[in-house]
Amino acid sequence: MATLIAATITIGWMSGLFYGFSVSVMPGLRVAADRTAIETMQRINVAILNGWFLLGYIGALVFSAAAVVLHAAGSGGREALVPLIGALVAYLAAMGVTARINIPLNNALEQAGPVERIADPAAVRRAFEAPWVRANVWRAVLCTISLGLLAWALVLR
């Protein structure tokens, strides 16, 4: 039960993070000047790499996988196994979006260099913003699905 609760909490953190970016951070940056938006995202991409973020990001995977294994082994109630597997799959899909789209876009933004040295900030922003926002919405949706499935597993438990 403890792993299921830990999975629910950590996936809730990730769902909230991606949701927050979708409904506040990125809409706020959308109206900012190109250099401001680029510099802000460059700073966020550095600041987010901390222990608390990693606890949520990796913890959600570890705790969800552990909950699946424990429930499959019969020590946690097999009736919750289907939503647990669904939650793990949805979170793995969100991690896939992060790895394939968001991280490469973040890296490209960093490789653009200091914002004051970027010759065409509008082009850098165009290459980054729309695909990053779309991918982040997918991460928010997938993590919310995962969270909902974990809540369902808690009810079944």
N, CA and C atoms as an extended XYZ file, in Angstrom:
471
Properties=species:S:1:pos:R:3:atomname:S:1:resname:S:1:resid:I:1 pbc="F F F"
N         0.828       -1.197        0.000 N   MET     1
C         0.000        0.000        0.000 CA  MET     1
C         0.869        1.257        0.000 C   MET     1
N         1.999        1.207        0.703 N   ALA     2
C         2.880        2.372        0.762 CA  ALA     2
C         3.421        2.737       -0.621 C   ALA     2
N         3.746        1.721       -1.430 N   THR     3
C         4.259        2.035       -2.778 CA  THR     3
C         3.167        2.648       -3.650 C   THR     3
N         1.954        2.184       -3.486 N   LEU     4
C         0.831        2.748       -4.247 CA  LEU     4
C         0.593        4.201       -3.851 C   LEU     4
N         0.660        4.486       -2.580 N   ILE     5
C         0.506        5.874       -2.123 CA  ILE     5
C         1.659        6.733       -2.627 C   ILE     5
N         2.891        6.221       -2.548 N   ALA     6
C         4.057        6.969       -3.037 CA  ALA     6
C         3.967        7.203       -4.545 C   ALA     6
N         3.495        6.208       -5.284 N   ALA     7
C         3.315        6.374       -6.735 CA  ALA     7
C         2.283        7.458       -7.020 C   ALA     7
N         1.187        7.447       -6.280 N   THR     8
C         0.126        8.445       -6.481 CA  THR     8
C         0.637        9.854       -6.176 C   THR     8
N         1.378        9.989       -5.105 N   ILE     9
C         1.915       11.308       -4.745 CA  ILE     9
C         2.900       11.799       -5.800 C   ILE     9
N         3.847       10.961       -6.193 N   THR    10
C         4.881       11.421       -7.131 CA  THR    10
C         4.315       11.669       -8.525 C   THR    10
N         3.388       10.845       -8.968 N   ILE    11
C         2.762       11.113      -10.268 CA  ILE    11
C         1.887       12.355      -10.173 C   ILE    11
N         1.284       12.565       -9.024 N   GLY    12
C         0.532       13.805       -8.814 CA  GLY    12
C         1.424       15.026       -8.934 C   GLY    12
N         2.633       14.936       -8.383 N   TRP    13
C         3.591       16.042       -8.532 CA  TRP    13
C         3.886       16.312      -10.000 C   TRP    13
N         4.136       15.243      -10.760 N   MET    14
C         4.496       15.432      -12.169 CA  MET    14
C         3.302       15.946      -12.972 C   MET    14
N         2.139       15.409      -12.709 N   SER    15
C         0.937       15.886      -13.382 CA  SER    15
C         0.732       17.367      -13.107 C   SER    15
N         0.891       17.763      -11.851 N   GLY    16
C         0.736       19.170      -11.477 CA  GLY    16
C         1.785       20.065      -12.106 C   GLY    16
N         3.009       19.570      -12.183 N   LEU    17
C         4.078       20.353      -12.806 CA  LEU    17
C         3.757       20.625      -14.275 C   LEU    17
N         3.443       19.580      -15.011 N   PHE    18
C         3.164       19.746      -16.442 CA  PHE    18
C         1.882       20.549      -16.673 C   PHE    18
N         0.878       20.339      -15.832 N   TYR    19
C        -0.352       21.120      -15.910 CA  TYR    19
C        -0.056       22.601      -15.650 C   TYR    19
N         0.745       22.868      -14.628 N   GLY    20
C         1.105       24.249      -14.302 CA  GLY    20
C         1.804       24.951      -15.458 C   GLY    20
N         2.708       24.242      -16.115 N   PHE    21
C         3.358       24.815      -17.287 CA  PHE    21
C         2.329       25.088      -18.383 C   PHE    21
N         1.382       24.167      -18.559 N   SER    22
C         0.388       24.309      -19.630 CA  SER    22
C        -0.561       25.482      -19.416 C   SER    22
N        -0.948       25.726      -18.168 N   VAL    23
C        -1.983       26.729      -17.929 CA  VAL    23
C        -1.458       28.059      -17.419 C   VAL    23
N        -0.166       28.131      -17.055 N   SER    24
C         0.318       29.411      -16.532 CA  SER    24
C         1.676       29.826      -17.076 C   SER    24
N         2.668       28.967      -16.968 N   VAL    25
C         4.024       29.371      -17.362 CA  VAL    25
C         4.096       29.678      -18.852 C   VAL    25
N         3.693       28.738      -19.671 N   MET    26
C         3.831       28.949      -21.118 CA  MET    26
C         2.867       30.019      -21.649 C   MET    26
N         1.621       30.094      -21.180 N   PRO    27
C         0.788       31.218      -21.608 CA  PRO    27
C         1.367       32.567      -21.180 C   PRO    27
N         1.983       32.615      -20.007 N   GLY    28
C         2.624       33.856      -19.563 CA  GLY    28
C         3.803       34.223      -20.445 C   GLY    28
N         4.589       33.219      -20.823 N   LEU    29
C         5.741       33.490      -21.686 CA  LEU    29
C         5.332       33.802      -23.126 C   LEU    29
N         4.166       33.303      -23.535 N   ARG    30
C         3.704       33.538      -24.905 CA  ARG    30
C         3.613       35.032      -25.221 C   ARG    30
N         3.316       35.842      -24.220 N   VAL    31
C         3.166       37.286      -24.441 CA  VAL    31
C         4.458       38.057      -24.138 C   VAL    31
N         5.508       37.340      -23.750 N   ALA    32
C         6.788       37.986      -23.452 CA  ALA    32
C         7.589       38.183      -24.739 C   ALA    32
N         8.532       39.090      -24.702 N   ALA    33
C         9.431       39.310      -25.837 CA  ALA    33
C        10.262       38.046      -26.072 C   ALA    33
N        10.739       37.885      -27.304 N   ASP    34
C        11.491       36.682      -27.675 CA  ASP    34
C        12.667       36.419      -26.745 C   ASP    34
N        13.498       37.419      -26.532 N   ARG    35
C        14.680       37.225      -25.683 CA  ARG    35
C        14.287       36.905      -24.238 C   ARG    35
N        13.229       37.524      -23.761 N   THR    36
C        12.755       37.250      -22.395 CA  THR    36
C        12.272       35.809      -22.280 C   THR    36
N        11.491       35.364      -23.241 N   ALA    37
C        10.973       33.991      -23.214 CA  ALA    37
C        12.110       32.979      -23.292 C   ALA    37
N        13.063       33.214      -24.154 N   ILE    38
C        14.199       32.298      -24.297 CA  ILE    38
C        15.009       32.253      -23.015 C   ILE    38
N        15.355       33.415      -22.489 N   GLU    39
C        16.170       33.455      -21.278 CA  GLU    39
C        15.439       32.800      -20.096 C   GLU    39
N        14.155       33.045      -19.988 N   THR    40
C        13.378       32.453      -18.902 CA  THR    40
C        13.385       30.931      -19.005 C   THR    40
N        13.140       30.407      -20.186 N   MET    41
C        13.135       28.950      -20.348 CA  MET    41
C        14.532       28.369      -20.131 C   MET    41
N        15.560       29.059      -20.572 N   GLN    42
C        16.917       28.582      -20.319 CA  GLN    42
C        17.162       28.483      -18.809 C   GLN    42
N        16.725       29.467      -18.074 N   ARG    43
C        16.914       29.457      -16.615 CA  ARG    43
C        16.067       28.390      -15.933 C   ARG    43
N        14.838       28.222      -16.392 N   ILE    44
C        13.974       27.176      -15.836 CA  ILE    44
C        14.590       25.804      -16.089 C   ILE    44
N        15.122       25.592      -17.279 N   ASN    45
C        15.700       24.292      -17.623 CA  ASN    45
C        16.897       23.941      -16.752 C   ASN    45
N        17.604       24.936      -16.266 N   VAL    46
C        18.712       24.698      -15.336 CA  VAL    46
C        18.169       24.499      -13.924 C   VAL    46
N        17.260       25.363      -13.508 N   ALA    47
C        16.741       25.329      -12.136 CA  ALA    47
C        15.976       24.045      -11.825 C   ALA    47
N        15.304       23.483      -12.820 N   ILE    48
C        14.454       22.321      -12.560 CA  ILE    48
C        15.257       21.054      -12.293 C   ILE    48
N        16.502       21.045      -12.691 N   LEU    49
C        17.332       19.861      -12.450 CA  LEU    49
C        17.842       19.879      -11.013 C   LEU    49
N        16.961       19.450      -10.117 N   ASN    50
C        17.282       19.428       -8.693 CA  ASN    50
C        16.708       18.152       -8.083 C   ASN    50
N        17.057       17.907       -6.854 N   GLY    51
C        16.651       16.679       -6.185 CA  GLY    51
C        15.153       16.498       -6.050 C   GLY    51
N        14.435       17.567       -5.797 N   TRP    52
C        12.978       17.459       -5.660 CA  TRP    52
C        12.321       17.057       -6.972 C   TRP    52
N        12.781       17.665       -8.073 N   PHE    53
C        12.247       17.277       -9.379 CA  PHE    53
C        12.575       15.812       -9.660 C   PHE    53
N        13.811       15.423       -9.434 N   LEU    54
C        14.218       14.042       -9.714 CA  LEU    54
C        13.465       13.049       -8.834 C   LEU    54
N        13.190       13.426       -7.576 N   LEU    55
C        12.399       12.555       -6.710 CA  LEU    55
C        11.029       12.295       -7.327 C   LEU    55
N        10.399       13.340       -7.851 N   GLY    56
C         9.098       13.155       -8.493 CA  GLY    56
C         9.204       12.401       -9.798 C   GLY    56
N        10.126       12.813      -10.648 N   TYR    57
C        10.235       12.248      -12.000 CA  TYR    57
C        10.637       10.776      -11.965 C   TYR    57
N        11.691       10.459      -11.246 N   ILE    58
C        12.160        9.075      -11.156 CA  ILE    58
C        11.325        8.294      -10.144 C   ILE    58
N        10.951        8.956       -9.052 N   GLY    59
C        10.137        8.290       -8.040 CA  GLY    59
C         8.822        7.793       -8.605 C   GLY    59
N         8.191        8.567       -9.471 N   ALA    60
C         6.926        8.146      -10.072 CA  ALA    60
C         7.100        6.842      -10.846 C   ALA    60
N         8.197        6.729      -11.556 N   LEU    61
C         8.478        5.499      -12.306 CA  LEU    61
C         8.754        4.337      -11.352 C   LEU    61
N         9.651        4.551      -10.408 N   VAL    62
C        10.053        3.483       -9.492 CA  VAL    62
C         8.869        3.016       -8.639 C   VAL    62
N         8.146        3.947       -8.055 N   PHE    63
C         7.037        3.558       -7.187 CA  PHE    63
C         5.898        2.910       -7.978 C   PHE    63
N         5.634        3.405       -9.191 N   SER    64
C         4.575        2.798      -10.012 CA  SER    64
C         4.954        1.383      -10.424 C   SER    64
N         6.193        1.211      -10.848 N   ALA    65
C         6.653       -0.122      -11.234 CA  ALA    65
C         6.634       -1.064      -10.038 C   ALA    65
N         7.076       -0.579       -8.878 N   ALA    66
C         7.065       -1.408       -7.670 CA  ALA    66
C         5.645       -1.799       -7.288 C   ALA    66
N         4.707       -0.878       -7.422 N   ALA    67
C         3.312       -1.190       -7.104 CA  ALA    67
C         2.771       -2.270       -8.038 C   ALA    67
N         3.126       -2.185       -9.324 N   VAL    68
C         2.701       -3.216      -10.277 CA  VAL    68
C         3.276       -4.569       -9.868 C   VAL    68
N         4.568       -4.606       -9.596 N   VAL    69
C         5.225       -5.868       -9.235 CA  VAL    69
C         4.611       -6.448       -7.959 C   VAL    69
N         4.435       -5.613       -6.946 N   LEU    70
C         3.883       -6.108       -5.684 CA  LEU    70
C         2.450       -6.607       -5.835 C   LEU    70
N         1.664       -5.893       -6.636 N   HIS    71
C         0.292       -6.339       -6.836 CA  HIS    71
C         0.227       -7.583       -7.712 C   HIS    71
N         1.120       -7.703       -8.672 N   ALA    72
C         1.163       -8.899       -9.522 CA  ALA    72
C         1.584      -10.122       -8.705 C   ALA    72
N         2.452       -9.891       -7.716 N   ALA    73
C         2.903      -10.981       -6.850 CA  ALA    73
C         1.819      -11.391       -5.859 C   ALA    73
N         0.745      -10.627       -5.808 N   GLY    74
C        -0.370      -10.985       -4.962 CA  GLY    74
C        -0.351      -10.384       -3.574 C   GLY    74
N         0.647       -9.522       -3.306 N   SER    75
C         0.731       -8.976       -1.953 CA  SER    75
C        -0.014       -7.661       -1.789 C   SER    75
N        -0.716       -7.229       -2.817 N   GLY    76
C        -1.369       -5.939       -2.692 CA  GLY    76
C        -2.786       -5.899       -3.206 C   GLY    76
N        -3.310       -6.999       -3.654 N   GLY    77
C        -4.665       -6.997       -4.182 CA  GLY    77
C        -4.648       -6.981       -5.703 C   GLY    77
N        -4.909       -8.123       -6.298 N   ARG    78
C        -4.791       -8.264       -7.757 CA  ARG    78
C        -5.860       -7.472       -8.513 C   ARG    78
N        -6.963       -7.123       -7.868 N   GLU    79
C        -8.014       -6.369       -8.563 CA  GLU    79
C        -7.531       -4.984       -8.991 C   GLU    79
N        -6.504       -4.474       -8.342 N   ALA    80
C        -5.955       -3.154       -8.694 CA  ALA    80
C        -4.895       -3.233       -9.782 C   ALA    80
N        -4.571       -4.428      -10.229 N   LEU    81
C        -3.463       -4.604      -11.173 CA  LEU    81
C        -3.715       -3.924      -12.522 C   LEU    81
N        -4.909       -4.018      -13.069 N   VAL    82
C        -5.186       -3.418      -14.383 CA  VAL    82
C        -4.997       -1.900      -14.365 C   VAL    82
N        -5.598       -1.166      -13.423 N   PRO    83
C        -5.340        0.275      -13.426 CA  PRO    83
C        -3.877        0.612      -13.103 C   PRO    83
N        -3.211       -0.206      -12.315 N   LEU    84
C        -1.797        0.045      -12.028 CA  LEU    84
C        -0.943       -0.099      -13.273 C   LEU    84
N        -1.206       -1.120      -14.050 N   ILE    85
C        -0.459       -1.298      -15.298 CA  ILE    85
C        -0.753       -0.138      -16.242 C   ILE    85
N        -2.014        0.250      -16.334 N   GLY    86
C        -2.380        1.400      -17.168 CA  GLY    86
C        -1.685        2.668      -16.722 C   GLY    86
N        -1.607        2.875      -15.411 N   ALA    87
C        -0.928        4.061      -14.874 CA  ALA    87
C         0.549        4.050      -15.235 C   ALA    87
N         1.184        2.903      -15.111 N   LEU    88
C         2.605        2.785      -15.451 CA  LEU    88
C         2.824        3.036      -16.939 C   LEU    88
N         1.987        2.472      -17.771 N   VAL    89
C         2.117        2.664      -19.223 CA  VAL    89
C         1.927        4.141      -19.588 C   VAL    89
N         0.928        4.777      -19.008 N   ALA    90
C         0.696        6.202      -19.296 CA  ALA    90
C         1.883        7.044      -18.849 C   ALA    90
N         2.447        6.735      -17.679 N   TYR    91
C         3.601        7.512      -17.214 CA  TYR    91
C         4.824        7.245      -18.084 C   TYR    91
N         5.026        6.001      -18.490 N   LEU    92
C         6.138        5.694      -19.403 CA  LEU    92
C         5.980        6.453      -20.722 C   LEU    92
N         4.749        6.585      -21.199 N   ALA    93
C         4.506        7.358      -22.421 CA  ALA    93
C         4.864        8.826      -22.200 C   ALA    93
N         4.518        9.373      -21.034 N   ALA    94
C         4.883       10.764      -20.717 CA  ALA    94
C         6.401       10.922      -20.664 C   ALA    94
N         7.080        9.942      -20.085 N   MET    95
C         8.544        9.983      -20.054 CA  MET    95
C         9.116        9.902      -21.472 C   MET    95
N         8.468        9.128      -22.322 N   GLY    96
C         8.898        9.030      -23.720 CA  GLY    96
C         8.765       10.360      -24.443 C   GLY    96
N         7.662       11.050      -24.221 N   VAL    97
C         7.472       12.386      -24.803 CA  VAL    97
C         8.564       13.320      -24.313 C   VAL    97
N         8.844       13.264      -23.015 N   THR    98
C         9.890       14.105      -22.439 CA  THR    98
C        11.235       13.825      -23.101 C   THR    98
N        11.583       12.548      -23.207 N   ALA    99
C        12.888       12.159      -23.755 CA  ALA    99
C        13.017       12.465      -25.242 C   ALA    99
N        11.939       12.275      -25.991 N   ARG   100
C        12.019       12.425      -27.448 CA  ARG   100
C        11.793       13.846      -27.938 C   ARG   100
N        11.036       14.634      -27.160 N   ILE   101
C        10.667       15.967      -27.648 CA  ILE   101
C        11.168       17.071      -26.718 C   ILE   101
N        10.726       17.064      -25.467 N   ASN   102
C        11.024       18.191      -24.585 CA  ASN   102
C        12.511       18.336      -24.271 C   ASN   102
N        13.179       17.263      -23.932 N   ILE   103
C        14.609       17.364      -23.605 CA  ILE   103
C        15.433       17.811      -24.810 C   ILE   103
N        15.246       17.232      -25.999 N   PRO   104
C        16.009       17.744      -27.151 CA  PRO   104
C        15.728       19.225      -27.438 C   PRO   104
N        14.483       19.661      -27.269 N   LEU   105
C        14.169       21.076      -27.470 CA  LEU   105
C        14.839       21.939      -26.402 C   LEU   105
N        14.838       21.470      -25.167 N   ASN   106
C        15.535       22.193      -24.098 CA  ASN   106
C        17.027       22.291      -24.405 C   ASN   106
N        17.607       21.190      -24.875 N   ASN   107
C        19.034       21.189      -25.208 CA  ASN   107
C        19.341       22.141      -26.359 C   ASN   107
N        18.475       22.165      -27.363 N   ALA   108
C        18.676       23.088      -28.492 CA  ALA   108
C        18.584       24.534      -28.022 C   ALA   108
N        17.680       24.801      -27.107 N   LEU   109
C        17.546       26.155      -26.567 CA  LEU   109
C        18.811       26.555      -25.814 C   LEU   109
N        19.360       25.635      -25.066 N   GLU   110
C        20.610       25.905      -24.341 CA  GLU   110
C        21.775       26.111      -25.314 C   GLU   110
N        21.809       25.315      -26.362 N   GLN   111
C        22.887       25.415      -27.354 CA  GLN   111
C        22.807       26.709      -28.160 C   GLN   111
N        21.667       27.369      -28.127 N   ALA   112
C        21.548       28.665      -28.810 CA  ALA   112
C        22.455       29.698      -28.158 C   ALA   112
N        22.842       29.432      -26.907 N   GLY   113
C        23.788       30.299      -26.219 CA  GLY   113
C        23.108       31.401      -25.437 C   GLY   113
N        23.924       32.274      -24.861 N   PRO   114
C        23.377       33.395      -24.092 CA  PRO   114
C        22.431       34.228      -24.963 C   PRO   114
N        21.327       34.608      -24.389 N   VAL   115
C        20.263       35.261      -25.145 CA  VAL   115
C        20.732       36.545      -25.838 C   VAL   115
N        21.642       37.267      -25.214 N   GLU   116
C        22.109       38.522      -25.819 CA  GLU   116
C        22.978       38.278      -27.051 C   GLU   116
N        23.435       37.062      -27.252 N   ARG   117
C        24.265       36.730      -28.419 CA  ARG   117
C        23.500       36.037      -29.541 C   ARG   117
N        22.233       35.776      -29.325 N   ILE   118
C        21.430       35.102      -30.351 CA  ILE   118
C        21.073       36.109      -31.439 C   ILE   118
N        21.494       35.812      -32.656 N   ALA   119
C        21.288       36.752      -33.770 CA  ALA   119
C        19.810       36.874      -34.144 C   ALA   119
N        19.082       35.757      -34.152 N   ASP   120
C        17.672       35.780      -34.542 CA  ASP   120
C        16.837       35.092      -33.459 C   ASP   120
N        16.538       35.800      -32.376 N   PRO   121
C        15.786       35.167      -31.280 CA  PRO   121
C        14.393       34.706      -31.701 C   PRO   121
N        13.782       35.376      -32.651 N   ALA   122
C        12.449       34.955      -33.107 CA  ALA   122
C        12.506       33.564      -33.726 C   ALA   122
N        13.554       33.277      -34.494 N   ALA   123
C        13.701       31.963      -35.118 CA  ALA   123
C        13.955       30.881      -34.063 C   ALA   123
N        14.791       31.210      -33.078 N   VAL   124
C        15.068       30.254      -32.000 CA  VAL   124
C        13.781       29.944      -31.246 C   VAL   124
N        13.033       30.974      -30.964 N   ARG   125
C        11.776       30.789      -30.231 CA  ARG   125
C        10.784       29.969      -31.049 C   ARG   125
N        10.648       30.275      -32.339 N   ARG   126
C         9.721       29.514      -33.200 CA  ARG   126
C        10.063       28.037      -33.228 C   ARG   126
N        11.350       27.729      -33.270 N   ALA   127
C        11.774       26.327      -33.318 CA  ALA   127
C        11.484       25.598      -32.001 C   ALA   127
N        11.411       26.349      -30.920 N   PHE   128
C        11.249       25.759      -29.593 CA  PHE   128
C         9.806       25.740      -29.103 C   PHE   128
N         9.176       26.895      -29.107 N   GLU   129
C         7.967       27.106      -28.315 CA  GLU   129
C         6.781       26.217      -28.693 C   GLU   129
N         6.334       26.247      -29.923 N   ALA   130
C         5.124       25.501      -30.290 CA  ALA   130
C         5.296       23.987      -30.101 C   ALA   130
N         6.397       23.388      -30.569 N   PRO   131
C         6.519       21.944      -30.341 CA  PRO   131
C         6.680       21.583      -28.859 C   PRO   131
N         7.348       22.439      -28.095 N   TRP   132
C         7.524       22.176      -26.666 CA  TRP   132
C         6.185       22.241      -25.953 C   TRP   132
N         5.383       23.249      -26.284 N   VAL   133
C         4.067       23.409      -25.647 CA  VAL   133
C         3.169       22.223      -25.982 C   VAL   133
N         3.131       21.822      -27.255 N   ARG   134
C         2.304       20.662      -27.642 CA  ARG   134
C         2.728       19.409      -26.874 C   ARG   134
N         4.027       19.167      -26.820 N   ALA   135
C         4.517       17.986      -26.113 CA  ALA   135
C         4.199       18.066      -24.624 C   ALA   135
N         4.306       19.241      -24.058 N   ASN   136
C         4.004       19.389      -22.635 CA  ASN   136
C         2.535       19.124      -22.345 C   ASN   136
N         1.655       19.535      -23.242 N   VAL   137
C         0.232       19.234      -23.050 CA  VAL   137
C         0.038       17.717      -23.035 C   VAL   137
N         0.716       17.014      -23.937 N   TRP   138
C         0.627       15.557      -23.940 CA  TRP   138
C         1.137       14.968      -22.622 C   TRP   138
N         2.248       15.521      -22.105 N   ARG   139
C         2.759       15.032      -20.823 CA  ARG   139
C         1.739       15.264      -19.716 C   ARG   139
N         1.120       16.433      -19.708 N   ALA   140
C         0.115       16.736      -18.689 CA  ALA   140
C        -1.064       15.770      -18.791 C   ALA   140
N        -1.536       15.509      -20.000 N   VAL   141
C        -2.670       14.596      -20.199 CA  VAL   141
C        -2.293       13.179      -19.769 C   VAL   141
N        -1.138       12.712      -20.206 N   LEU   142
C        -0.716       11.349      -19.860 CA  LEU   142
C        -0.509       11.180      -18.355 C   LEU   142
N         0.083       12.164      -17.714 N   CYS   143
C         0.278       12.081      -16.262 CA  CYS   143
C        -1.053       12.165      -15.523 C   CYS   143
N        -1.992       12.937      -16.041 N   THR   144
C        -3.309       13.017      -15.413 CA  THR   144
C        -4.049       11.692      -15.557 C   THR   144
N        -3.920       11.070      -16.708 N   ILE   145
C        -4.498        9.725      -16.889 CA  ILE   145
C        -3.870        8.761      -15.894 C   ILE   145
N        -2.554        8.806      -15.780 N   SER   146
C        -1.855        7.947      -14.835 CA  SER   146
C        -2.341        8.190      -13.406 C   SER   146
N        -2.473        9.451      -13.039 N   LEU   147
C        -2.947        9.795      -11.696 CA  LEU   147
C        -4.370        9.278      -11.465 C   LEU   147
N        -5.224        9.433      -12.444 N   GLY   148
C        -6.586        8.927      -12.326 CA  GLY   148
C        -6.626        7.416      -12.152 C   GLY   148
N        -5.778        6.721      -12.893 N   LEU   149
C        -5.717        5.264      -12.764 CA  LEU   149
C        -5.168        4.844      -11.397 C   LEU   149
N        -4.223        5.590      -10.874 N   LEU   150
C        -3.711        5.291       -9.530 CA  LEU   150
C        -4.789        5.541       -8.475 C   LEU   150
N        -5.565        6.585       -8.660 N   ALA   151
C        -6.677        6.847       -7.735 CA  ALA   151
C        -7.681        5.685       -7.784 C   ALA   151
N        -7.941        5.214       -8.996 N   TRP   152
C        -8.838        4.066       -9.152 CA  TRP   152
C        -8.270        2.844       -8.418 C   TRP   152
N        -6.965        2.611       -8.570 N   ALA   153
C        -6.327        1.485       -7.882 CA  ALA   153
C        -6.440        1.636       -6.364 C   ALA   153
N        -6.308        2.864       -5.870 N   LEU   154
C        -6.466        3.082       -4.424 CA  LEU   154
C        -7.884        2.741       -3.961 C   LEU   154
N        -8.861        3.107       -4.768 N   VAL   155
C       -10.259        2.778       -4.422 CA  VAL   155
C       -10.467        1.271       -4.408 C   VAL   155
N        -9.919        0.582       -5.406 N   LEU   156
C       -10.066       -0.869       -5.477 CA  LEU   156
C        -9.343       -1.580       -4.354 C   LEU   156
N        -8.311       -0.964       -3.879 N   ARG   157
C        -7.465       -1.537       -2.835 CA  ARG   157
C        -8.225       -1.514       -1.537 C   ARG   157
